Amino acid sequence: MRIIGKDNFLDELEKTRKDFQSDYYAMYSSVLDGIVKDPVCMMVPIDDHIVHRGDGIFEAFNCFEGKIFNLEGHLKRMEASCRLLEYDMPFSIAEMTDIIKTTVFEGGHKDCTVRPYVSRGQGSFGVNPYDCKKSNFYVVVTKRIPFFMDRHPAGALVALSKFPPKKDIFARSKNCNYIVNVMMKKEAVDSGVDFVVSVSEDGYVAEGSTENIGLINQDNWLLFPEIDGVLAGTTMLRAMALGQELVGRGVLSGVAFAKLEPKDFECAKEVMMVGTTLNVTSVCSFCDKGVSGGKPGAISKMLNDMLFDDIYGNDELATNCF
Ligand SMILES: Cc1ncc(COP(=O)(O)O)c(C=O)c1O
């Protein structure tokens, strides 16, 4: 076995470079107190509990034409996740905003995806969070992949997952313990559908692996599963606010959270998956049954268009990084 020391570490690191890493634009690390732009130098210490225990909080959001969409919504949820799982915030929201804006700017791409992480910190290889001296903060800026509907205009196929939903604070915080979500994504890929959604012990639909699910029922109500058992998706909350505008225009009858069973989705007028990486995605098939005639529904398309207008035109939700 070779022993790698400080004198040859950088040469060895260079040999690990992979083509796909050219999609990684910049990384901030509070450990280094700085930004690295070379992907092979984007590292997290292995004794940070985020690595060996999944003991961390994260967020994911997009930057369009140099402006981050709804940064405040994401950082407020990050703060709420930290509160739920009793993390010390390493920085104030204002400081995090500055670090994120600078990392995006240094990444040099006006269209990108940003993922900040708060970790429990370094201190041991055990499970005890009190071993950690202080929380760390990392920000990774990467290429943004096109939205689902741009890649699959015919809409999404959705099935039920065999994995149970997370519960309570573990569902309501966006924490790095994503093994259930990973297995749900694998299940979707293995079974040839785009998304699977979990169902609680008492028979109610919860959410997808990294997305919320909603429906428009036969009475024209836009409904999402009750918020207590799912992550409060920033896209879902925005879609609900935009849905209120459609109530005002007489397109929808109302917008609400509700207890929803799989059969409610099977007989819905429209079904949609919503999330940062997919915006409002129309579902054309739920559990092998066609939804809205097997085509993307008109109202979900309308909501998606409204969200795009928001992303590109709503200055109140835009944070300029350039
Ligand atoms: C479990 C889960 N549910 C829902 C969402 C959707 O949240 P958002 O719309 O803020 O991306 C995510 C996002 O990553 C998620 O991980």
The ligand as an SDF file (V2000), in Angstrom:
LIG
                    3D

 16 16  0  0  0  0  0  0  0  0999 V2000
  -38.2960   14.8610    0.7920 C   0  0  0  0  0  0  0  0  0  0  0  0
  -38.5560   16.0730   -0.0270 C   0  0  0  0  0  0  0  0  0  0  0  0
  -39.8240   16.4890   -0.2080 N   0  0  0  0  0  0  0  0  0  0  0  0
  -40.1080   17.5890   -0.9390 C   0  0  0  0  0  0  0  0  0  0  0  0
  -39.1090   18.3180   -1.5450 C   0  0  0  0  0  0  0  0  0  0  0  0
  -39.4620   19.5300   -2.3640 C   0  0  0  0  0  0  0  0  0  0  0  0
  -38.9850   20.7090   -1.7420 O   0  0  0  0  0  0  0  0  0  0  0  0
  -38.6280   22.0000   -2.5910 P   0  0  0  0  0  0  0  0  0  0  0  0
  -39.8260   22.3490   -3.3800 O   0  0  0  0  0  0  0  0  0  0  0  0
  -38.2750   23.0260   -1.5870 O   0  0  0  0  0  0  0  0  0  0  0  0
  -37.4820   21.6150   -3.4660 O   0  0  0  0  0  0  0  0  0  0  0  0
  -37.7650   17.9340   -1.3690 C   0  0  0  0  0  0  0  0  0  0  0  0
  -36.7070   18.7330   -1.9930 C   0  0  0  0  0  0  0  0  0  0  0  0
  -35.5900   18.3960   -2.1040 O   0  0  0  0  0  0  0  0  0  0  0  0
  -37.4770   16.7870   -0.6010 C   0  0  0  0  0  0  0  0  0  0  0  0
  -36.2120   16.3840   -0.4080 O   0  0  0  0  0  0  0  0  0  0  0  0
  1  2  1  0
  2  3  1  0
  2 15  2  0
  3  4  2  0
  4  5  1  0
  5  6  1  0
  5 12  2  0
  6  7  1  0
  7  8  1  0
  8  9  2  0
  8 10  1  0
  8 11  1  0
 12 13  1  0
 12 15  1  0
 13 14  2  0
 15 16  1  0
M  END
$$$$
